[in-house]
Amino acid sequence: MNRRDLFWALSLYGTAIGAGVLFLPIKMGSGGLIPLVMMLILAFPVIFLSHRALCRFVISSDATSDDITVVAQKYFGNIGGMIITILYFCAIFPVLLIYAVGITNTLDSFIVNQLHMNAPNRLLLSFVLVGILIFIVSFGQEVIVKVMSALVVPFIIVLILIALSLIPEWNTNLFKNVDFSWSRDIKSLWLLLPVMVFSFNHSCIISSLAVYSKEKYGKDADIKSSKIIATSNILMIATVMFFVFSFMMCLSPDDFKLAQSENISILSLLANIADRFQNPIFKVIAPIMIYVAPAIAFVAMWKAFFGHYLGAQEGFNQILFKLSNHKISPSFAKKITISLTFIIAWIASYMNPQILGMIDKFVGPVLAIILFIIPLIAIYSFDELKKYKKPLQNLFILIFGLLTIFAAIYSIIYN
């Protein structure tokens, strides 16, 4: 793998590792050991096969510059392409809102709990933070990819160090009273699927990866892009699952419920309860941890915001082109996208909707449709993708896509 491919693998990792990972331990905290082990086993095939299928969908177009919105129109026509473009946009744009909310809550919690100051005016705080984010993404794709690549390696190191620093606080409570139950444990895993799909999601940058692979590798684009996706997936699953496991080994279900009620990430929770830990190692690093943990959460959500903006801009620009019958210029479409993103993200950040609720009931299932369902429909409908007809792999993708969608419907009805 050359340097440029490695940058892309790190960019995929950087896009996925953000708010979802920082909220995944909170969601998994009440599930116990069995769902954790089952998710560890299933994570790679679910994430890799679905993202590879989406990448292949874009690569199947001969034109190297065709992104997912253009390919969708070629295969499914104007109406079908528009529907897929809207779904693609709806799968990604709410994630930007989640990150805007998470970033604002992280800084607000830091000011109140670590700096012991009065809570800032949320309207002004959200305006400044969202404004800075939009200013950075306005510089374009190349800057975004470079920024994310530069941030990923330090972030991986810090993520692992935080997980390792918790080892002296590990206890055996997670392994007590482990009694496998199909009804309880399978249901817990099932209801975790929307958050898992979101936590490891990097679909918004897959289209850009496919375009890059087609331009650089031509006929070998599928092989090269698959290696890039696999590399990033192995890295993210290894680090994230160890991160989740470390927190589950030292925190109680009540701690996870507290974080959910306060709508904060696991790192903000760690900073708020750091003085509770008694081991000598953590006592030494606690004064640093209470400042480092929120900072890491802040950086994680910032870089993930950048990656998701690429996909949101791609989808929204295409919608604008369709609505204007391609009379609008790309530069003007970009200005509209940036302006509306700022306004809507600012409003969402100020209103502070419940993050896990948004993931469970909206983002997760729409992502499942984009990642699991649409590529399969294309594979079995068009000759250009017939070489990807692999029954066992495709059945696996279909089953988990449907399970994710039904889990969201269940959460909407019963929660």
FIVEXZA-438460 format. One record per residue (C-alpha): residue in three letters; x, y, z. Coordinates in nm, 2 decimals. Layout:
<pt code="ala" x="X" y="Y" z="Z"/>
...
END
This chain:
<pt code="met" x="0.00" y="0.00" z="0.00"/>
<pt code="asn" x="0.15" y="0.33" z="-0.11"/>
<pt code="arg" x="0.14" y="0.65" z="0.09"/>
<pt code="arg" x="-0.16" y="0.79" z="-0.09"/>
<pt code="asp" x="-0.36" y="0.47" z="-0.03"/>
<pt code="leu" x="-0.26" y="0.48" z="0.34"/>
<pt code="phe" x="-0.39" y="0.84" z="0.36"/>
<pt code="trp" x="-0.72" y="0.72" z="0.23"/>
<pt code="ala" x="-0.73" y="0.43" z="0.48"/>
<pt code="leu" x="-0.67" y="0.67" z="0.76"/>
<pt code="ser" x="-0.93" y="0.91" z="0.62"/>
<pt code="leu" x="-1.19" y="0.63" z="0.62"/>
<pt code="tyr" x="-1.09" y="0.55" z="0.98"/>
<pt code="gly" x="-1.11" y="0.92" z="1.07"/>
<pt code="thr" x="-1.45" y="0.95" z="0.92"/>
<pt code="ala" x="-1.59" y="0.65" z="1.11"/>
<pt code="ile" x="-1.42" y="0.72" z="1.45"/>
<pt code="gly" x="-1.62" y="1.01" z="1.59"/>
<pt code="ala" x="-1.94" y="1.05" z="1.79"/>
<pt code="gly" x="-2.05" y="0.70" z="1.72"/>
<pt code="val" x="-1.75" y="0.54" z="1.89"/>
<pt code="leu" x="-1.77" y="0.78" z="2.18"/>
<pt code="phe" x="-2.14" y="0.68" z="2.23"/>
<pt code="leu" x="-2.11" y="0.31" z="2.15"/>
<pt code="pro" x="-1.98" y="0.22" z="2.50"/>
<pt code="ile" x="-2.28" y="0.40" z="2.65"/>
<pt code="lys" x="-2.52" y="0.20" z="2.43"/>
<pt code="met" x="-2.34" y="-0.13" z="2.49"/>
<pt code="gly" x="-2.30" y="-0.08" z="2.87"/>
<pt code="ser" x="-2.64" y="-0.22" z="2.95"/>
<pt code="gly" x="-2.60" y="-0.52" z="2.71"/>
<pt code="gly" x="-2.34" y="-0.72" z="2.90"/>
<pt code="leu" x="-2.07" y="-0.96" z="2.79"/>
<pt code="ile" x="-2.26" y="-1.19" z="2.54"/>
<pt code="pro" x="-2.37" y="-0.91" z="2.30"/>
<pt code="leu" x="-2.02" y="-0.76" z="2.33"/>
<pt code="val" x="-1.86" y="-1.09" z="2.22"/>
<pt code="met" x="-2.11" y="-1.14" z="1.94"/>
<pt code="met" x="-2.06" y="-0.79" z="1.81"/>
<pt code="leu" x="-1.68" y="-0.85" z="1.81"/>
<pt code="ile" x="-1.73" y="-1.16" z="1.59"/>
<pt code="leu" x="-1.97" y="-0.99" z="1.35"/>
<pt code="ala" x="-1.83" y="-0.64" z="1.32"/>
<pt code="phe" x="-1.57" y="-0.70" z="1.05"/>
<pt code="pro" x="-1.79" y="-0.90" z="0.80"/>
<pt code="val" x="-2.09" y="-0.67" z="0.85"/>
<pt code="ile" x="-1.89" y="-0.35" z="0.81"/>
<pt code="phe" x="-1.64" y="-0.46" z="0.54"/>
<pt code="leu" x="-1.89" y="-0.64" z="0.31"/>
<pt code="ser" x="-2.14" y="-0.36" z="0.32"/>
<pt code="his" x="-1.89" y="-0.08" z="0.25"/>
<pt code="arg" x="-1.72" y="-0.28" z="-0.02"/>
<pt code="ala" x="-2.06" y="-0.34" z="-0.19"/>
<pt code="leu" x="-2.13" y="0.03" z="-0.19"/>
<pt code="cys" x="-1.78" y="0.10" z="-0.33"/>
<pt code="arg" x="-1.83" y="-0.15" z="-0.60"/>
<pt code="phe" x="-2.16" y="0.01" z="-0.69"/>
<pt code="val" x="-1.98" y="0.34" z="-0.77"/>
<pt code="ile" x="-1.68" y="0.17" z="-0.93"/>
<pt code="ser" x="-1.90" y="-0.02" z="-1.17"/>
<pt code="ser" x="-1.95" y="0.30" z="-1.38"/>
<pt code="asp" x="-1.69" y="0.34" z="-1.65"/>
<pt code="ala" x="-1.66" y="0.72" z="-1.61"/>
<pt code="thr" x="-1.39" y="0.78" z="-1.36"/>
<pt code="ser" x="-1.54" y="1.10" z="-1.23"/>
<pt code="asp" x="-1.89" y="0.95" z="-1.16"/>
<pt code="asp" x="-1.97" y="0.96" z="-0.79"/>
<pt code="ile" x="-2.25" y="0.78" z="-0.62"/>
<pt code="thr" x="-2.52" y="1.03" z="-0.71"/>
<pt code="val" x="-2.43" y="1.01" z="-1.08"/>
<pt code="val" x="-2.41" y="0.63" z="-1.08"/>
<pt code="ala" x="-2.74" y="0.60" z="-0.91"/>
<pt code="gln" x="-2.90" y="0.81" z="-1.18"/>
<pt code="lys" x="-2.74" y="0.60" z="-1.46"/>
<pt code="tyr" x="-2.87" y="0.28" z="-1.32"/>
<pt code="phe" x="-3.21" y="0.38" z="-1.17"/>
<pt code="gly" x="-3.31" y="0.67" z="-1.40"/>
<pt code="asn" x="-3.40" y="1.02" z="-1.30"/>
<pt code="ile" x="-3.66" y="0.94" z="-1.05"/>
<pt code="gly" x="-3.49" y="0.65" z="-0.89"/>
<pt code="gly" x="-3.16" y="0.83" z="-0.89"/>
<pt code="met" x="-3.32" y="1.13" z="-0.72"/>
<pt code="ile" x="-3.47" y="0.90" z="-0.45"/>
<pt code="ile" x="-3.13" y="0.74" z="-0.39"/>
<pt code="thr" x="-2.96" y="1.08" z="-0.38"/>
<pt code="ile" x="-3.21" y="1.20" z="-0.12"/>
<pt code="leu" x="-3.17" y="0.89" z="0.09"/>
<pt code="tyr" x="-2.79" y="0.93" z="0.06"/>
<pt code="phe" x="-2.82" y="1.29" z="0.18"/>
<pt code="cys" x="-3.06" y="1.19" z="0.46"/>
<pt code="ala" x="-2.82" y="0.92" z="0.58"/>
<pt code="ile" x="-2.53" y="1.17" z="0.61"/>
<pt code="phe" x="-2.67" y="1.51" z="0.68"/>
<pt code="pro" x="-2.82" y="1.42" z="1.02"/>
<pt code="val" x="-2.48" y="1.29" z="1.12"/>
<pt code="leu" x="-2.34" y="1.64" z="1.08"/>
<pt code="leu" x="-2.61" y="1.76" z="1.32"/>
<pt code="ile" x="-2.52" y="1.49" z="1.57"/>
<pt code="tyr" x="-2.16" y="1.60" z="1.56"/>
<pt code="ala" x="-2.26" y="1.97" z="1.60"/>
<pt code="val" x="-2.46" y="1.88" z="1.90"/>
<pt code="gly" x="-2.19" y="1.65" z="2.05"/>
<pt code="ile" x="-1.92" y="1.92" z="2.00"/>
<pt code="thr" x="-2.13" y="2.18" z="2.17"/>
<pt code="asn" x="-2.22" y="1.95" z="2.46"/>
<pt code="thr" x="-1.85" y="1.85" z="2.50"/>
<pt code="leu" x="-1.73" y="2.20" z="2.53"/>
<pt code="asp" x="-2.02" y="2.30" z="2.75"/>
<pt code="ser" x="-1.96" y="2.01" z="2.99"/>
<pt code="phe" x="-1.59" y="2.09" z="3.00"/>
<pt code="ile" x="-1.65" y="2.45" z="3.09"/>
<pt code="val" x="-1.89" y="2.36" z="3.37"/>
<pt code="asn" x="-1.73" y="2.05" z="3.51"/>
<pt code="gln" x="-1.36" y="2.09" z="3.45"/>
<pt code="leu" x="-1.32" y="2.47" z="3.45"/>
<pt code="his" x="-1.59" y="2.52" z="3.71"/>
<pt code="met" x="-1.74" y="2.82" z="3.53"/>
<pt code="asn" x="-2.10" y="2.91" z="3.46"/>
<pt code="ala" x="-2.25" y="2.75" z="3.15"/>
<pt code="pro" x="-2.19" y="2.97" z="2.85"/>
<pt code="asn" x="-2.48" y="3.11" z="2.64"/>
<pt code="arg" x="-2.56" y="2.81" z="2.43"/>
<pt code="leu" x="-2.69" y="3.01" z="2.13"/>
<pt code="leu" x="-2.35" y="3.20" z="2.11"/>
<pt code="leu" x="-2.14" y="2.89" z="2.18"/>
<pt code="ser" x="-2.31" y="2.68" z="1.91"/>
<pt code="phe" x="-2.28" y="2.97" z="1.67"/>
<pt code="val" x="-1.90" y="3.00" z="1.72"/>
<pt code="leu" x="-1.83" y="2.63" z="1.71"/>
<pt code="val" x="-2.04" y="2.56" z="1.40"/>
<pt code="gly" x="-1.90" y="2.87" z="1.23"/>
<pt code="ile" x="-1.54" y="2.74" z="1.28"/>
<pt code="leu" x="-1.64" y="2.39" z="1.14"/>
<pt code="ile" x="-1.80" y="2.54" z="0.83"/>
<pt code="phe" x="-1.51" y="2.77" z="0.77"/>
<pt code="ile" x="-1.26" y="2.48" z="0.76"/>
<pt code="val" x="-1.47" y="2.26" z="0.53"/>
<pt code="ser" x="-1.51" y="2.55" z="0.29"/>
<pt code="phe" x="-1.15" y="2.49" z="0.18"/>
<pt code="gly" x="-1.25" y="2.17" z="-0.01"/>
<pt code="gln" x="-1.18" y="1.80" z="-0.02"/>
<pt code="glu" x="-0.80" y="1.80" z="-0.04"/>
<pt code="val" x="-0.77" y="2.01" z="0.28"/>
<pt code="ile" x="-1.03" y="1.79" z="0.46"/>
<pt code="val" x="-0.85" y="1.46" z="0.37"/>
<pt code="lys" x="-0.52" y="1.61" z="0.48"/>
<pt code="val" x="-0.66" y="1.74" z="0.81"/>
<pt code="met" x="-0.83" y="1.40" z="0.89"/>
<pt code="ser" x="-0.52" y="1.20" z="0.80"/>
<pt code="ala" x="-0.30" y="1.42" z="1.02"/>
<pt code="leu" x="-0.54" y="1.38" z="1.31"/>
<pt code="val" x="-0.60" y="1.01" z="1.29"/>
<pt code="val" x="-0.26" y="0.86" z="1.41"/>
<pt code="pro" x="-0.24" y="1.08" z="1.73"/>
<pt code="phe" x="-0.61" y="1.00" z="1.79"/>
<pt code="ile" x="-0.55" y="0.62" z="1.76"/>
<pt code="ile" x="-0.26" y="0.65" z="2.01"/>
<pt code="val" x="-0.46" y="0.85" z="2.26"/>
<pt code="leu" x="-0.76" y="0.63" z="2.23"/>
<pt code="ile" x="-0.55" y="0.32" z="2.31"/>
<pt code="leu" x="-0.37" y="0.50" z="2.59"/>
<pt code="ile" x="-0.70" y="0.60" z="2.75"/>
<pt code="ala" x="-0.83" y="0.24" z="2.73"/>
<pt code="leu" x="-0.50" y="0.11" z="2.87"/>
<pt code="ser" x="-0.51" y="0.36" z="3.16"/>
<pt code="leu" x="-0.83" y="0.21" z="3.27"/>
<pt code="ile" x="-0.69" y="-0.14" z="3.31"/>
<pt code="pro" x="-0.60" y="-0.09" z="3.69"/>
<pt code="glu" x="-0.97" y="-0.01" z="3.74"/>
<pt code="trp" x="-1.10" y="-0.33" z="3.57"/>
<pt code="asn" x="-1.32" y="-0.56" z="3.78"/>
<pt code="thr" x="-1.49" y="-0.89" z="3.72"/>
<pt code="asn" x="-1.85" y="-0.76" z="3.74"/>
<pt code="leu" x="-1.89" y="-0.80" z="3.36"/>
<pt code="phe" x="-1.82" y="-1.17" z="3.39"/>
<pt code="lys" x="-2.05" y="-1.23" z="3.68"/>
<pt code="asn" x="-2.39" y="-1.39" z="3.63"/>
<pt code="val" x="-2.33" y="-1.45" z="3.26"/>
<pt code="asp" x="-2.63" y="-1.66" z="3.16"/>
<pt code="phe" x="-2.69" y="-1.68" z="2.79"/>
<pt code="ser" x="-3.05" y="-1.62" z="2.69"/>
<pt code="trp" x="-3.16" y="-1.62" z="2.33"/>
<pt code="ser" x="-3.45" y="-1.38" z="2.40"/>
<pt code="arg" x="-3.24" y="-1.14" z="2.60"/>
<pt code="asp" x="-2.89" y="-1.14" z="2.45"/>
<pt code="ile" x="-2.99" y="-1.18" z="2.08"/>
<pt code="lys" x="-3.24" y="-0.90" z="2.13"/>
<pt code="ser" x="-2.97" y="-0.68" z="2.29"/>
<pt code="leu" x="-2.74" y="-0.74" z="2.00"/>
<pt code="trp" x="-3.03" y="-0.67" z="1.75"/>
<pt code="leu" x="-3.11" y="-0.34" z="1.91"/>
<pt code="leu" x="-2.74" y="-0.25" z="1.91"/>
<pt code="leu" x="-2.72" y="-0.28" z="1.53"/>
<pt code="pro" x="-2.82" y="0.08" z="1.44"/>
<pt code="val" x="-2.56" y="0.22" z="1.67"/>
<pt code="met" x="-2.30" y="-0.03" z="1.55"/>
<pt code="val" x="-2.37" y="0.06" z="1.19"/>
<pt code="phe" x="-2.34" y="0.43" z="1.27"/>
<pt code="ser" x="-2.03" y="0.38" z="1.49"/>
<pt code="phe" x="-1.83" y="0.22" z="1.21"/>
<pt code="asn" x="-1.99" y="0.40" z="0.92"/>
<pt code="his" x="-1.77" y="0.57" z="0.66"/>
<pt code="ser" x="-2.01" y="0.54" z="0.37"/>
<pt code="cys" x="-2.00" y="0.92" z="0.32"/>
<pt code="ile" x="-1.64" y="0.90" z="0.20"/>
<pt code="ile" x="-1.67" y="0.57" z="0.01"/>
<pt code="ser" x="-1.79" y="0.75" z="-0.30"/>
<pt code="ser" x="-1.49" y="0.97" z="-0.30"/>
<pt code="leu" x="-1.26" y="0.67" z="-0.25"/>
<pt code="ala" x="-1.42" y="0.49" z="-0.54"/>
<pt code="val" x="-1.36" y="0.80" z="-0.77"/>
<pt code="tyr" x="-1.00" y="0.81" z="-0.65"/>
<pt code="ser" x="-0.95" y="0.44" z="-0.71"/>
<pt code="lys" x="-1.10" y="0.46" z="-1.06"/>
<pt code="glu" x="-0.88" y="0.75" z="-1.16"/>
<pt code="lys" x="-0.56" y="0.60" z="-1.02"/>
<pt code="tyr" x="-0.60" y="0.23" z="-1.07"/>
<pt code="gly" x="-0.85" y="0.19" z="-1.36"/>
<pt code="lys" x="-0.94" y="-0.18" z="-1.39"/>
<pt code="asp" x="-0.77" y="-0.26" z="-1.06"/>
<pt code="ala" x="-0.99" y="-0.01" z="-0.87"/>
<pt code="asp" x="-1.20" y="-0.28" z="-0.71"/>
<pt code="ile" x="-0.90" y="-0.47" z="-0.57"/>
<pt code="lys" x="-0.72" y="-0.16" z="-0.45"/>
<pt code="ser" x="-1.02" y="0.00" z="-0.29"/>
<pt code="ser" x="-1.11" y="-0.33" z="-0.12"/>
<pt code="lys" x="-0.76" y="-0.34" z="0.04"/>
<pt code="ile" x="-0.80" y="0.02" z="0.16"/>
<pt code="ile" x="-1.14" y="-0.05" z="0.31"/>
<pt code="ala" x="-1.02" y="-0.38" z="0.47"/>
<pt code="thr" x="-0.71" y="-0.20" z="0.62"/>
<pt code="ser" x="-0.92" y="0.08" z="0.77"/>
<pt code="asn" x="-1.19" y="-0.17" z="0.90"/>
<pt code="ile" x="-0.94" y="-0.39" z="1.08"/>
<pt code="leu" x="-0.78" y="-0.09" z="1.24"/>
<pt code="met" x="-1.10" y="0.07" z="1.35"/>
<pt code="ile" x="-1.26" y="-0.25" z="1.49"/>
<pt code="ala" x="-0.95" y="-0.35" z="1.68"/>
<pt code="thr" x="-0.91" y="-0.01" z="1.85"/>
<pt code="val" x="-1.28" y="0.06" z="1.90"/>
<pt code="met" x="-1.38" y="-0.28" z="2.05"/>
<pt code="phe" x="-1.08" y="-0.27" z="2.29"/>
<pt code="phe" x="-1.19" y="0.09" z="2.38"/>
<pt code="val" x="-1.55" y="-0.03" z="2.45"/>
<pt code="phe" x="-1.43" y="-0.34" z="2.64"/>
<pt code="ser" x="-1.21" y="-0.13" z="2.87"/>
<pt code="phe" x="-1.49" y="0.10" z="2.97"/>
<pt code="met" x="-1.73" y="-0.19" z="3.03"/>
<pt code="met" x="-1.48" y="-0.35" z="3.26"/>
<pt code="cys" x="-1.46" y="-0.06" z="3.50"/>
<pt code="leu" x="-1.79" y="0.13" z="3.48"/>
<pt code="ser" x="-2.14" y="0.03" z="3.60"/>
<pt code="pro" x="-2.47" y="0.03" z="3.41"/>
<pt code="asp" x="-2.57" y="0.34" z="3.61"/>
<pt code="asp" x="-2.27" y="0.53" z="3.48"/>
<pt code="phe" x="-2.37" y="0.46" z="3.12"/>
<pt code="lys" x="-2.73" y="0.56" z="3.20"/>
<pt code="leu" x="-2.60" y="0.89" z="3.35"/>
<pt code="ala" x="-2.40" y="0.97" z="3.03"/>
<pt code="gln" x="-2.71" y="0.90" z="2.82"/>
<pt code="ser" x="-2.93" y="1.12" z="3.03"/>
<pt code="glu" x="-2.68" y="1.41" z="3.01"/>
<pt code="asn" x="-2.64" y="1.36" z="2.63"/>
<pt code="ile" x="-2.26" y="1.35" z="2.66"/>
<pt code="ser" x="-1.99" y="1.12" z="2.52"/>
<pt code="ile" x="-1.81" y="0.85" z="2.72"/>
<pt code="leu" x="-1.49" y="1.07" z="2.74"/>
<pt code="ser" x="-1.68" y="1.36" z="2.89"/>
<pt code="leu" x="-1.83" y="1.11" z="3.14"/>
<pt code="leu" x="-1.48" y="0.99" z="3.22"/>
<pt code="ala" x="-1.36" y="1.34" z="3.29"/>
<pt code="asn" x="-1.65" y="1.41" z="3.52"/>
<pt code="ile" x="-1.60" y="1.09" z="3.73"/>
<pt code="ala" x="-1.22" y="1.07" z="3.72"/>
<pt code="asp" x="-1.17" y="1.15" z="4.09"/>
<pt code="arg" x="-1.37" y="0.84" z="4.18"/>
<pt code="phe" x="-1.10" y="0.60" z="4.06"/>
<pt code="gln" x="-0.85" y="0.49" z="4.33"/>
<pt code="asn" x="-0.56" y="0.31" z="4.16"/>
<pt code="pro" x="-0.23" y="0.49" z="4.19"/>
<pt code="ile" x="-0.16" y="0.50" z="3.82"/>
<pt code="phe" x="-0.49" y="0.67" z="3.74"/>
<pt code="lys" x="-0.45" y="0.91" z="4.04"/>
<pt code="val" x="-0.13" y="1.03" z="3.88"/>
<pt code="ile" x="-0.29" y="1.09" z="3.53"/>
<pt code="ala" x="-0.63" y="1.20" z="3.66"/>
<pt code="pro" x="-0.54" y="1.57" z="3.67"/>
<pt code="ile" x="-0.43" y="1.54" z="3.31"/>
<pt code="met" x="-0.72" y="1.31" z="3.20"/>
<pt code="ile" x="-0.99" y="1.55" z="3.31"/>
<pt code="tyr" x="-0.86" y="1.79" z="3.05"/>
<pt code="val" x="-0.73" y="1.55" z="2.78"/>
<pt code="ala" x="-1.05" y="1.33" z="2.76"/>
<pt code="pro" x="-1.29" y="1.61" z="2.66"/>
<pt code="ala" x="-1.02" y="1.75" z="2.42"/>
<pt code="ile" x="-0.99" y="1.41" z="2.25"/>
<pt code="ala" x="-1.37" y="1.38" z="2.22"/>
<pt code="phe" x="-1.37" y="1.73" z="2.07"/>
<pt code="val" x="-1.11" y="1.64" z="1.81"/>
<pt code="ala" x="-1.28" y="1.31" z="1.72"/>
<pt code="met" x="-1.61" y="1.47" z="1.65"/>
<pt code="trp" x="-1.44" y="1.76" z="1.45"/>
<pt code="lys" x="-1.26" y="1.53" z="1.21"/>
<pt code="ala" x="-1.56" y="1.31" z="1.17"/>
<pt code="phe" x="-1.77" y="1.62" z="1.09"/>
<pt code="phe" x="-1.52" y="1.70" z="0.81"/>
<pt code="gly" x="-1.54" y="1.36" z="0.66"/>
<pt code="his" x="-1.92" y="1.35" z="0.66"/>
<pt code="tyr" x="-1.94" y="1.69" z="0.51"/>
<pt code="leu" x="-1.79" y="1.56" z="0.19"/>
<pt code="gly" x="-2.08" y="1.31" z="0.15"/>
<pt code="ala" x="-2.34" y="1.57" z="0.25"/>
<pt code="gln" x="-2.21" y="1.82" z="0.01"/>
<pt code="glu" x="-2.20" y="1.56" z="-0.27"/>
<pt code="gly" x="-2.57" y="1.47" z="-0.21"/>
<pt code="phe" x="-2.70" y="1.82" z="-0.16"/>
<pt code="asn" x="-2.52" y="1.96" z="-0.46"/>
<pt code="gln" x="-2.68" y="1.69" z="-0.68"/>
<pt code="ile" x="-3.02" y="1.77" z="-0.54"/>
<pt code="leu" x="-2.97" y="2.14" z="-0.62"/>
<pt code="phe" x="-2.86" y="2.04" z="-0.98"/>
<pt code="lys" x="-3.17" y="1.84" z="-1.02"/>
<pt code="leu" x="-3.41" y="2.10" z="-0.89"/>
<pt code="ser" x="-3.25" y="2.37" z="-1.11"/>
<pt code="asn" x="-3.23" y="2.14" z="-1.42"/>
<pt code="his" x="-2.85" y="2.17" z="-1.40"/>
<pt code="lys" x="-2.87" y="2.55" z="-1.45"/>
<pt code="ile" x="-2.70" y="2.62" z="-1.12"/>
<pt code="ser" x="-2.32" y="2.64" z="-1.12"/>
<pt code="pro" x="-2.11" y="2.41" z="-0.90"/>
<pt code="ser" x="-1.96" y="2.71" z="-0.72"/>
<pt code="phe" x="-2.30" y="2.86" z="-0.64"/>
<pt code="ala" x="-2.43" y="2.52" z="-0.53"/>
<pt code="lys" x="-2.14" y="2.49" z="-0.29"/>
<pt code="lys" x="-2.22" y="2.83" z="-0.14"/>
<pt code="ile" x="-2.58" y="2.73" z="-0.08"/>
<pt code="thr" x="-2.47" y="2.40" z="0.07"/>
<pt code="ile" x="-2.23" y="2.57" z="0.31"/>
<pt code="ser" x="-2.49" y="2.83" z="0.41"/>
<pt code="leu" x="-2.77" y="2.59" z="0.48"/>
<pt code="thr" x="-2.55" y="2.35" z="0.66"/>
<pt code="phe" x="-2.43" y="2.63" z="0.89"/>
<pt code="ile" x="-2.79" y="2.75" z="0.97"/>
<pt code="ile" x="-2.94" y="2.40" z="1.02"/>
<pt code="ala" x="-2.64" y="2.27" z="1.22"/>
<pt code="trp" x="-2.65" y="2.59" z="1.44"/>
<pt code="ile" x="-3.02" y="2.54" z="1.51"/>
<pt code="ala" x="-2.97" y="2.17" z="1.59"/>
<pt code="ser" x="-2.67" y="2.24" z="1.81"/>
<pt code="tyr" x="-2.87" y="2.50" z="2.01"/>
<pt code="met" x="-3.18" y="2.28" z="2.05"/>
<pt code="asn" x="-2.97" y="1.98" z="2.17"/>
<pt code="pro" x="-3.17" y="1.67" z="2.06"/>
<pt code="gln" x="-3.10" y="1.33" z="2.22"/>
<pt code="ile" x="-2.80" y="1.19" z="2.02"/>
<pt code="leu" x="-2.86" y="0.82" z="2.08"/>
<pt code="gly" x="-3.23" y="0.86" z="1.99"/>
<pt code="met" x="-3.13" y="1.02" z="1.66"/>
<pt code="ile" x="-2.89" y="0.73" z="1.58"/>
<pt code="asp" x="-3.13" y="0.46" z="1.68"/>
<pt code="lys" x="-3.45" y="0.58" z="1.51"/>
<pt code="phe" x="-3.33" y="0.77" z="1.21"/>
<pt code="val" x="-2.96" y="0.77" z="1.11"/>
<pt code="gly" x="-2.90" y="0.39" z="1.16"/>
<pt code="pro" x="-3.19" y="0.26" z="0.94"/>
<pt code="val" x="-3.13" y="0.51" z="0.66"/>
<pt code="leu" x="-2.76" y="0.42" z="0.66"/>
<pt code="ala" x="-2.87" y="0.05" z="0.64"/>
<pt code="ile" x="-3.07" y="0.12" z="0.33"/>
<pt code="ile" x="-2.78" y="0.29" z="0.16"/>
<pt code="leu" x="-2.51" y="0.04" z="0.27"/>
<pt code="phe" x="-2.70" y="-0.29" z="0.27"/>
<pt code="ile" x="-3.00" y="-0.27" z="0.04"/>
<pt code="ile" x="-2.93" y="-0.04" z="-0.26"/>
<pt code="pro" x="-2.60" y="-0.21" z="-0.36"/>
<pt code="leu" x="-2.77" y="-0.55" z="-0.36"/>
<pt code="ile" x="-3.06" y="-0.43" z="-0.57"/>
<pt code="ala" x="-2.81" y="-0.30" z="-0.82"/>
<pt code="ile" x="-2.60" y="-0.62" z="-0.82"/>
<pt code="tyr" x="-2.91" y="-0.83" z="-0.91"/>
<pt code="ser" x="-3.06" y="-0.58" z="-1.15"/>
<pt code="phe" x="-2.78" y="-0.46" z="-1.38"/>
<pt code="asp" x="-2.53" y="-0.65" z="-1.60"/>
<pt code="glu" x="-2.24" y="-0.42" z="-1.50"/>
<pt code="leu" x="-2.25" y="-0.56" z="-1.15"/>
<pt code="lys" x="-2.34" y="-0.92" z="-1.22"/>
<pt code="lys" x="-1.98" y="-1.04" z="-1.14"/>
<pt code="tyr" x="-2.05" y="-0.95" z="-0.78"/>
<pt code="lys" x="-2.34" y="-1.20" z="-0.75"/>
<pt code="lys" x="-2.20" y="-1.41" z="-0.46"/>
<pt code="pro" x="-2.51" y="-1.56" z="-0.28"/>
<pt code="leu" x="-2.36" y="-1.62" z="0.07"/>
<pt code="gln" x="-2.20" y="-1.28" z="0.10"/>
<pt code="asn" x="-2.50" y="-1.10" z="-0.04"/>
<pt code="leu" x="-2.75" y="-1.30" z="0.18"/>
<pt code="phe" x="-2.54" y="-1.20" z="0.48"/>
<pt code="ile" x="-2.55" y="-0.83" z="0.38"/>
<pt code="leu" x="-2.93" y="-0.85" z="0.32"/>
<pt code="ile" x="-3.00" y="-1.01" z="0.66"/>
<pt code="phe" x="-2.81" y="-0.76" z="0.86"/>
<pt code="gly" x="-2.95" y="-0.47" z="0.66"/>
<pt code="leu" x="-3.31" y="-0.58" z="0.73"/>
<pt code="leu" x="-3.23" y="-0.65" z="1.10"/>
<pt code="thr" x="-3.09" y="-0.30" z="1.14"/>
<pt code="ile" x="-3.40" y="-0.14" z="0.98"/>
<pt code="phe" x="-3.64" y="-0.35" z="1.19"/>
<pt code="ala" x="-3.44" y="-0.27" z="1.50"/>
<pt code="ala" x="-3.50" y="0.10" z="1.44"/>
<pt code="ile" x="-3.87" y="0.04" z="1.37"/>
<pt code="tyr" x="-3.90" y="-0.15" z="1.70"/>
<pt code="ser" x="-3.73" y="0.14" z="1.89"/>
<pt code="ile" x="-3.97" y="0.39" z="1.74"/>
<pt code="ile" x="-4.27" y="0.18" z="1.84"/>
<pt code="tyr" x="-4.17" y="0.06" z="2.18"/>
<pt code="asn" x="-3.94" y="0.33" z="2.31"/>
END
